[in-house]
């Protein structure tokens, strides 16, 4: 049985629509993959920002404690302890600066 012009036109149109539908489905799949990675990156960024903020806050508290300990060591004339405390104070200050830098970089 021969296909008529109308049947050929219908089949051609259906084939075109099937291709278009397939392209849409491909796009949908890729969108879902991208959305999953986006959501994961967003959660990771939020978690990292929180970590840097907490870290910075606690380095600040450590700095305050070391400053008090340094003053006490100086008052007692404990120079060796004062040197150790100074190093810890410097380390805490440097790390706090780094945490603030990362915190600001992640605050997009």
N, CA, C and O atoms as a GROMACS GRO file, in nm:
protein
  432
    1UNK      N    1   0.083  -0.117   0.000
    1UNK     CA    2   0.000   0.000   0.000
    1UNK      C    3   0.088   0.124   0.000
    1UNK      O    4   0.182   0.135   0.078
    2UNK      N    5   0.057   0.215  -0.087
    2UNK     CA    6   0.135   0.338  -0.101
    2UNK      C    7   0.090   0.443   0.000
    2UNK      O    8  -0.028   0.455   0.035
    3UNK      N    9   0.193   0.518   0.047
    3UNK     CA   10   0.159   0.630   0.136
    3UNK      C   11   0.120   0.749   0.050
    3UNK      O   12   0.184   0.780  -0.050
    4UNK      N   13   0.017   0.814   0.091
    4UNK     CA   14  -0.023   0.935   0.020
    4UNK      C   15   0.055   1.055   0.073
    4UNK      O   16   0.128   1.047   0.171
    5UNK      N   17   0.035   1.165   0.004
    5UNK     CA   18   0.106   1.288   0.044
    5UNK      C   19   0.071   1.330   0.186
    5UNK      O   20   0.158   1.374   0.260
    6UNK      N   21  -0.050   1.316   0.223
    6UNK     CA   22  -0.095   1.355   0.356
    6UNK      C   23  -0.026   1.270   0.463
    6UNK      O   24   0.020   1.322   0.564
    7UNK      N   25  -0.020   1.139   0.439
    7UNK     CA   26   0.046   1.050   0.535
    7UNK      C   27   0.192   1.084   0.547
    7UNK      O   28   0.246   1.087   0.658
    8UNK      N   29   0.258   1.110   0.434
    8UNK     CA   30   0.400   1.146   0.436
    8UNK      C   31   0.420   1.276   0.514
    8UNK      O   32   0.516   1.289   0.591
    9UNK      N   33   0.333   1.369   0.493
    9UNK     CA   34   0.344   1.498   0.563
    9UNK      C   35   0.324   1.478   0.714
    9UNK      O   36   0.394   1.539   0.794
   10UNK      N   37   0.229   1.393   0.750
   10UNK     CA   38   0.203   1.366   0.891
   10UNK      C   39   0.325   1.297   0.954
   10UNK      O   40   0.368   1.335   1.063
   11UNK      N   41   0.380   1.196   0.885
   11UNK     CA   42   0.498   1.126   0.938
   11UNK      C   43   0.618   1.220   0.948
   11UNK      O   44   0.695   1.213   1.044
   12UNK      N   45   0.635   1.307   0.850
   12UNK     CA   46   0.746   1.403   0.853
   12UNK      C   47   0.730   1.499   0.971
   12UNK      O   48   0.827   1.531   1.039
   13UNK      N   49   0.607   1.544   0.993
   13UNK     CA   50   0.581   1.634   1.105
   13UNK      C   51   0.603   1.563   1.238
   13UNK      O   52   0.664   1.619   1.328
   14UNK      N   53   0.556   1.440   1.251
   14UNK     CA   54   0.575   1.364   1.374
   14UNK      C   55   0.724   1.337   1.399
   14UNK      O   56   0.770   1.344   1.514
   15UNK      N   57   0.799   1.308   1.295
   15UNK     CA   58   0.944   1.285   1.310
   15UNK      C   59   1.012   1.412   1.359
   15UNK      O   60   1.100   1.406   1.446
   16UNK      N   61   0.973   1.525   1.305
   16UNK     CA   62   1.032   1.653   1.347
   16UNK      C   63   0.999   1.681   1.493
   16UNK      O   64   1.085   1.723   1.570
   17UNK      N   65   0.872   1.658   1.530
   17UNK     CA   66   0.831   1.682   1.668
   17UNK      C   67   0.902   1.587   1.764
   17UNK      O   68   0.934   1.625   1.876
   18UNK      N   69   0.925   1.462   1.721
   18UNK     CA   70   0.996   1.366   1.804
   18UNK      C   71   1.140   1.412   1.829
   18UNK      O   72   1.190   1.402   1.940
   19UNK      N   73   1.204   1.464   1.725
   19UNK     CA   74   1.341   1.517   1.740
   19UNK      C   75   1.340   1.636   1.835
   19UNK      O   76   1.425   1.646   1.923
   20UNK      N   77   1.244   1.726   1.818
   20UNK     CA   78   1.235   1.844   1.905
   20UNK      C   79   1.210   1.803   2.049
   20UNK      O   80   1.270   1.858   2.141
   21UNK      N   81   1.122   1.705   2.069
   21UNK     CA   82   1.093   1.655   2.203
   21UNK      C   83   1.219   1.593   2.264
   21UNK      O   84   1.247   1.614   2.382
   22UNK      N   85   1.294   1.517   2.184
   22UNK     CA   86   1.419   1.458   2.232
   22UNK      C   87   1.520   1.564   2.273
   22UNK      O   88   1.590   1.548   2.373
   23UNK      N   89   1.527   1.673   2.197
   23UNK     CA   90   1.619   1.782   2.232
   23UNK      C   91   1.578   1.848   2.363
   23UNK      O   92   1.662   1.884   2.445
   24UNK      N   93   1.448   1.864   2.381
   24UNK     CA   94   1.398   1.923   2.506
   24UNK      C   95   1.431   1.831   2.624
   24UNK      O   96   1.474   1.877   2.730
   25UNK      N   97   1.411   1.702   2.605
   25UNK     CA   98   1.441   1.606   2.711
   25UNK      C   99   1.590   1.605   2.743
   25UNK      O  100   1.629   1.594   2.859
   26UNK      N  101   1.674   1.615   2.640
   26UNK     CA  102   1.820   1.624   2.663
   26UNK      C  103   1.853   1.748   2.745
   26UNK      O  104   1.933   1.743   2.839
   27UNK      N  105   1.789   1.858   2.709
   27UNK     CA  106   1.810   1.982   2.784
   27UNK      C  107   1.765   1.969   2.928
   27UNK      O  108   1.832   2.017   3.020
   28UNK      N  109   1.650   1.904   2.948
   28UNK     CA  110   1.598   1.883   3.084
   28UNK      C  111   1.694   1.800   3.169
   28UNK      O  112   1.718   1.832   3.285
   29UNK      N  113   1.749   1.695   3.110
   29UNK     CA  114   1.845   1.610   3.183
   29UNK      C  115   1.968   1.690   3.223
   29UNK      O  116   2.015   1.682   3.337
   30UNK      N  117   2.021   1.768   3.128
   30UNK     CA  118   2.139   1.849   3.158
   30UNK      C  119   2.109   1.956   3.262
   30UNK      O  120   2.192   1.986   3.348
   31UNK      N  121   1.989   2.014   3.252
   31UNK     CA  122   1.948   2.114   3.351
   31UNK      C  123   1.944   2.053   3.491
   31UNK      O  124   1.993   2.114   3.586
   32UNK      N  125   1.887   1.934   3.504
   32UNK     CA  126   1.880   1.867   3.634
   32UNK      C  127   2.020   1.840   3.690
   32UNK      O  128   2.043   1.858   3.809
   33UNK      N  129   2.111   1.798   3.605
   33UNK     CA  130   2.249   1.774   3.649
   33UNK      C  131   2.312   1.905   3.697
   33UNK      O  132   2.373   1.910   3.804
   34UNK      N  133   2.296   2.009   3.617
   34UNK     CA  134   2.353   2.140   3.653
   34UNK      C  135   2.290   2.192   3.782
   34UNK      O  136   2.360   2.247   3.867
   35UNK      N  137   2.159   2.176   3.797
   35UNK     CA  138   2.089   2.222   3.917
   35UNK      C  139   2.141   2.149   4.041
   35UNK      O  140   2.157   2.209   4.147
   36UNK      N  141   2.166   2.019   4.028
   36UNK     CA  142   2.221   1.942   4.140
   36UNK      C  143   2.357   1.992   4.182
   36UNK      O  144   2.385   2.005   4.302
   37UNK      N  145   2.442   2.021   4.084
   37UNK     CA  146   2.575   2.074   4.117
   37UNK      C  147   2.566   2.215   4.176
   37UNK      O  148   2.641   2.251   4.266
   38UNK      N  149   2.474   2.293   4.123
   38UNK     CA  150   2.452   2.428   4.176
   38UNK      C  151   2.411   2.423   4.322
   38UNK      O  152   2.467   2.494   4.405
   39UNK      N  153   2.313   2.338   4.352
   39UNK     CA  154   2.265   2.325   4.491
   39UNK      C  155   2.377   2.278   4.584
   39UNK      O  156   2.391   2.327   4.696
   40UNK      N  157   2.456   2.183   4.536
   40UNK     CA  158   2.567   2.133   4.617
   40UNK      C  159   2.671   2.243   4.642
   40UNK      O  160   2.721   2.257   4.753
   41UNK      N  161   2.702   2.319   4.539
   41UNK     CA  162   2.799   2.429   4.553
   41UNK      C  163   2.746   2.535   4.650
   41UNK      O  164   2.822   2.589   4.731
   42UNK      N  165   2.618   2.563   4.641
   42UNK     CA  166   2.557   2.662   4.730
   42UNK      C  167   2.566   2.617   4.876
   42UNK      O  168   2.598   2.696   4.965
   43UNK      N  169   2.535   2.488   4.900
   43UNK     CA  170   2.544   2.434   5.038
   43UNK      C  171   2.689   2.436   5.086
   43UNK      O  172   2.716   2.472   5.201
   44UNK      N  173   2.781   2.399   4.999
   44UNK     CA  174   2.923   2.397   5.036
   44UNK      C  175   2.972   2.537   5.068
   44UNK      O  176   3.046   2.557   5.164
   45UNK      N  177   2.932   2.634   4.986
   45UNK     CA  178   2.972   2.772   5.011
   45UNK      C  179   2.919   2.821   5.145
   45UNK      O  180   2.991   2.885   5.222
   46UNK      N  181   2.794   2.792   5.172
   46UNK     CA  182   2.733   2.834   5.297
   46UNK      C  183   2.805   2.770   5.416
   46UNK      O  184   2.834   2.836   5.515
   47UNK      N  185   2.834   2.642   5.403
   47UNK     CA  186   2.905   2.569   5.510
   47UNK      C  187   3.045   2.628   5.530
   47UNK      O  188   3.089   2.646   5.644
   48UNK      N  189   3.114   2.658   5.420
   48UNK     CA  190   3.248   2.715   5.429
   48UNK      C  191   3.244   2.855   5.492
   48UNK      O  192   3.326   2.887   5.578
   49UNK      N  193   3.150   2.937   5.448
   49UNK     CA  194   3.137   3.072   5.505
   49UNK      C  195   3.118   3.064   5.656
   49UNK      O  196   3.181   3.137   5.732
   50UNK      N  197   3.030   2.976   5.697
   50UNK     CA  198   3.004   2.958   5.840
   50UNK      C  199   3.131   2.915   5.913
   50UNK      O  200   3.162   2.967   6.020
   51UNK      N  201   3.202   2.821   5.853
   51UNK     CA  202   3.327   2.772   5.914
   51UNK      C  203   3.430   2.883   5.930
   51UNK      O  204   3.494   2.894   6.034
   52UNK      N  205   3.445   2.964   5.826
   52UNK     CA  206   3.543   3.074   5.835
   52UNK      C  207   3.500   3.177   5.939
   52UNK      O  208   3.584   3.228   6.013
   53UNK      N  209   3.371   3.208   5.948
   53UNK     CA  210   3.323   3.304   6.048
   53UNK      C  211   3.348   3.253   6.189
   53UNK      O  212   3.396   3.327   6.275
   54UNK      N  213   3.315   3.128   6.213
   54UNK     CA  214   3.335   3.070   6.346
   54UNK      C  215   3.484   3.064   6.380
   54UNK      O  216   3.525   3.093   6.492
   55UNK      N  217   3.563   3.025   6.281
   55UNK     CA  218   3.707   3.018   6.301
   55UNK      C  219   3.764   3.155   6.335
   55UNK      O  220   3.843   3.168   6.429
   56UNK      N  221   3.724   3.257   6.261
   56UNK     CA  222   3.772   3.392   6.285
   56UNK      C  223   3.733   3.440   6.425
   56UNK      O  224   3.814   3.499   6.497
   57UNK      N  225   3.609   3.413   6.462
   57UNK     CA  226   3.560   3.451   6.595
   57UNK      C  227   3.644   3.385   6.705
   57UNK      O  228   3.685   3.450   6.800
   58UNK      N  229   3.670   3.256   6.690
   58UNK     CA  230   3.747   3.185   6.793
   58UNK      C  231   3.894   3.224   6.795
   58UNK      O  232   3.956   3.225   6.901
   59UNK      N  233   3.951   3.258   6.677
   59UNK     CA  234   4.088   3.311   6.679
   59UNK      C  235   4.090   3.444   6.754
   59UNK      O  236   4.185   3.473   6.826
   60UNK      N  237   3.986   3.525   6.738
   60UNK     CA  238   3.977   3.651   6.812
   60UNK      C  239   3.973   3.627   6.962
   60UNK      O  240   4.037   3.699   7.039
   61UNK      N  241   3.898   3.527   7.003
   61UNK     CA  242   3.891   3.494   7.145
   61UNK      C  243   4.027   3.442   7.195
   61UNK      O  244   4.068   3.473   7.306
   62UNK      N  245   4.095   3.364   7.111
   62UNK     CA  246   4.228   3.314   7.149
   62UNK      C  247   4.325   3.431   7.163
   62UNK      O  248   4.408   3.433   7.254
   63UNK      N  249   4.315   3.527   7.073
   63UNK     CA  250   4.402   3.645   7.079
   63UNK      C  251   4.380   3.719   7.211
   63UNK      O  252   4.476   3.757   7.278
   64UNK      N  253   4.254   3.739   7.248
   64UNK     CA  254   4.225   3.806   7.375
   64UNK      C  255   4.286   3.730   7.493
   64UNK      O  256   4.345   3.789   7.583
   65UNK      N  257   4.270   3.598   7.492
   65UNK     CA  258   4.324   3.516   7.601
   65UNK      C  259   4.477   3.524   7.604
   65UNK      O  260   4.537   3.537   7.711
   66UNK      N  261   4.540   3.516   7.486
   66UNK     CA  262   4.687   3.523   7.481
   66UNK      C  263   4.738   3.659   7.526
   66UNK      O  264   4.843   3.668   7.591
   67UNK      N  265   4.665   3.766   7.492
   67UNK     CA  266   4.707   3.900   7.536
   67UNK      C  267   4.704   3.910   7.688
   67UNK      O  268   4.794   3.969   7.748
   68UNK      N  269   4.602   3.853   7.750
   68UNK     CA  270   4.595   3.853   7.897
   68UNK      C  271   4.708   3.768   7.956
   68UNK      O  272   4.771   3.807   8.054
   69UNK      N  273   4.732   3.653   7.895
   69UNK     CA  274   4.839   3.565   7.944
   69UNK      C  275   4.975   3.631   7.925
   69UNK      O  276   5.063   3.616   8.009
   70UNK      N  277   4.992   3.702   7.816
   70UNK     CA  278   5.119   3.771   7.790
   70UNK      C  279   5.144   3.878   7.895
   70UNK      O  280   5.255   3.892   7.946
   71UNK      N  281   5.040   3.953   7.927
   71UNK     CA  282   5.054   4.057   8.030
   71UNK      C  283   5.089   3.994   8.164
   71UNK      O  284   5.174   4.045   8.237
   72UNK      N  285   5.024   3.883   8.197
   72UNK     CA  286   5.054   3.815   8.324
   72UNK      C  287   5.197   3.763   8.325
   72UNK      O  288   5.266   3.774   8.427
   73UNK      N  289   5.243   3.707   8.213
   73UNK     CA  290   5.380   3.656   8.205
   73UNK      C  291   5.481   3.769   8.221
   73UNK      O  292   5.583   3.754   8.288
   74UNK      N  293   5.452   3.883   8.159
   74UNK     CA  294   5.541   4.000   8.172
   74UNK      C  295   5.543   4.050   8.316
   74UNK      O  296   5.649   4.083   8.369
   75UNK      N  297   5.425   4.055   8.378
   75UNK     CA  298   5.417   4.101   8.516
   75UNK      C  299   5.498   4.012   8.610
   75UNK      O  300   5.555   4.060   8.708
   76UNK      N  301   5.502   3.882   8.578
   76UNK     CA  302   5.576   3.788   8.662
   76UNK      C  303   5.723   3.778   8.622
   76UNK      O  304   5.802   3.712   8.690
   77UNK      N  305   5.759   3.843   8.513
   77UNK     CA  306   5.897   3.836   8.466
   77UNK      C  307   5.930   3.702   8.402
   77UNK      O  308   6.047   3.662   8.398
   78UNK      N  309   5.831   3.632   8.352
   78UNK     CA  310   5.851   3.500   8.289
   78UNK      C  311   5.874   3.521   8.139
   78UNK      O  312   5.784   3.505   8.057
   79UNK      N  313   5.999   3.558   8.108
   79UNK     CA  314   6.032   3.594   7.969
   79UNK      C  315   6.015   3.477   7.872
   79UNK      O  316   5.969   3.496   7.760
   80UNK      N  317   6.053   3.357   7.916
   80UNK     CA  318   6.043   3.241   7.828
   80UNK      C  319   5.896   3.215   7.792
   80UNK      O  320   5.865   3.187   7.676
   81UNK      N  321   5.808   3.222   7.889
   81UNK     CA  322   5.665   3.204   7.864
   81UNK      C  323   5.612   3.317   7.776
   81UNK      O  324   5.527   3.294   7.689
   82UNK      N  325   5.661   3.437   7.798
   82UNK     CA  326   5.616   3.551   7.718
   82UNK      C  327   5.652   3.531   7.571
   82UNK      O  328   5.574   3.565   7.482
   83UNK      N  329   5.771   3.475   7.546
   83UNK     CA  330   5.811   3.448   7.407
   83UNK      C  331   5.719   3.345   7.342
   83UNK      O  332   5.678   3.361   7.227
   84UNK      N  333   5.687   3.240   7.415
   84UNK     CA  334   5.596   3.136   7.362
   84UNK      C  335   5.457   3.194   7.335
   84UNK      O  336   5.395   3.165   7.233
   85UNK      N  337   5.412   3.276   7.427
   85UNK     CA  338   5.279   3.337   7.412
   85UNK      C  339   5.279   3.433   7.293
   85UNK      O  340   5.181   3.439   7.218
   86UNK      N  341   5.387   3.507   7.275
   86UNK     CA  342   5.397   3.598   7.161
   86UNK      C  343   5.386   3.523   7.029
   86UNK      O  344   5.320   3.570   6.935
   87UNK      N  345   5.451   3.408   7.022
   87UNK     CA  346   5.443   3.327   6.900
   87UNK      C  347   5.299   3.280   6.876
   87UNK      O  348   5.249   3.287   6.764
   88UNK      N  349   5.234   3.233   6.981
   88UNK     CA  350   5.094   3.189   6.967
   88UNK      C  351   5.003   3.306   6.930
   88UNK      O  352   4.908   3.290   6.854
   89UNK      N  353   5.032   3.420   6.985
   89UNK     CA  354   4.955   3.541   6.954
   89UNK      C  355   4.973   3.578   6.807
   89UNK      O  356   4.876   3.610   6.738
   90UNK      N  357   5.097   3.574   6.759
   90UNK     CA  358   5.124   3.606   6.618
   90UNK      C  359   5.058   3.504   6.525
   90UNK      O  360   4.998   3.541   6.425
   91UNK      N  361   5.068   3.375   6.560
   91UNK     CA  362   5.004   3.270   6.479
   91UNK      C  363   4.853   3.292   6.473
   91UNK      O  364   4.793   3.283   6.366
   92UNK      N  365   4.793   3.320   6.587
   92UNK     CA  366   4.648   3.342   6.592
   92UNK      C  367   4.608   3.464   6.508
   92UNK      O  368   4.509   3.460   6.436
   93UNK      N  369   4.685   3.569   6.518
   93UNK     CA  370   4.655   3.692   6.441
   93UNK      C  371   4.666   3.664   6.291
   93UNK      O  372   4.579   3.706   6.214
   94UNK      N  373   4.772   3.595   6.249
   94UNK     CA  374   4.789   3.564   6.107
   94UNK      C  375   4.676   3.474   6.056
   94UNK      O  376   4.621   3.498   5.948
   95UNK      N  377   4.642   3.374   6.133
   95UNK     CA  378   4.535   3.284   6.090
   95UNK      C  379   4.399   3.353   6.089
   95UNK      O  380   4.315   3.324   6.004
   96UNK      N  381   4.379   3.445   6.182
   96UNK     CA  382   4.253   3.520   6.181
   96UNK      C  383   4.244   3.606   6.054
   96UNK      O  384   4.137   3.617   5.995
   97UNK      N  385   4.354   3.667   6.014
   97UNK     CA  386   4.354   3.747   5.890
   97UNK      C  387   4.320   3.659   5.770
   97UNK      O  388   4.244   3.699   5.682
   98UNK      N  389   4.378   3.539   5.767
   98UNK     CA  390   4.350   3.447   5.657
   98UNK      C  391   4.203   3.407   5.656
   98UNK      O  392   4.140   3.404   5.550
   99UNK      N  393   4.148   3.377   5.773
   99UNK     CA  394   4.007   3.337   5.778
   99UNK      C  395   3.917   3.451   5.731
   99UNK      O  396   3.818   3.426   5.662
  100UNK      N  397   3.950   3.573   5.768
  100UNK     CA  398   3.868   3.687   5.724
  100UNK      C  399   3.879   3.707   5.572
  100UNK      O  400   3.781   3.745   5.507
  101UNK      N  401   3.997   3.680   5.517
  101UNK     CA  402   4.013   3.691   5.372
  101UNK      C  403   3.926   3.588   5.301
  101UNK      O  404   3.856   3.622   5.206
  102UNK      N  405   3.930   3.464   5.347
  102UNK     CA  406   3.846   3.360   5.286
  102UNK      C  407   3.698   3.391   5.306
  102UNK      O  408   3.616   3.370   5.216
  103UNK      N  409   3.666   3.439   5.423
  103UNK     CA  410   3.526   3.471   5.451
  103UNK      C  411   3.474   3.576   5.353
  103UNK      O  412   3.364   3.564   5.301
  104UNK      N  413   3.556   3.680   5.328
  104UNK     CA  414   3.512   3.785   5.236
  104UNK      C  415   3.509   3.736   5.092
  104UNK      O  416   3.426   3.780   5.014
  105UNK      N  417   3.601   3.644   5.055
  105UNK     CA  418   3.600   3.591   4.919
  105UNK      C  419   3.475   3.506   4.895
  105UNK      O  420   3.423   3.503   4.783
  106UNK      N  421   3.427   3.438   4.996
  106UNK     CA  422   3.310   3.353   4.981
  106UNK      C  423   3.180   3.429   4.994
  106UNK      O  424   3.073   3.377   4.963
  107UNK      N  425   3.189   3.553   5.039
  107UNK     CA  426   3.068   3.635   5.056
  107UNK      C  427   3.035   3.700   4.922
  107UNK      O  428   3.053   3.820   4.902
  108UNK      N  429   2.988   3.617   4.831
  108UNK     CA  430   2.964   3.661   4.692
  108UNK      C  431   2.826   3.721   4.680
  108UNK      O  432   2.786   3.764   4.571
   0.00000   0.00000   0.00000
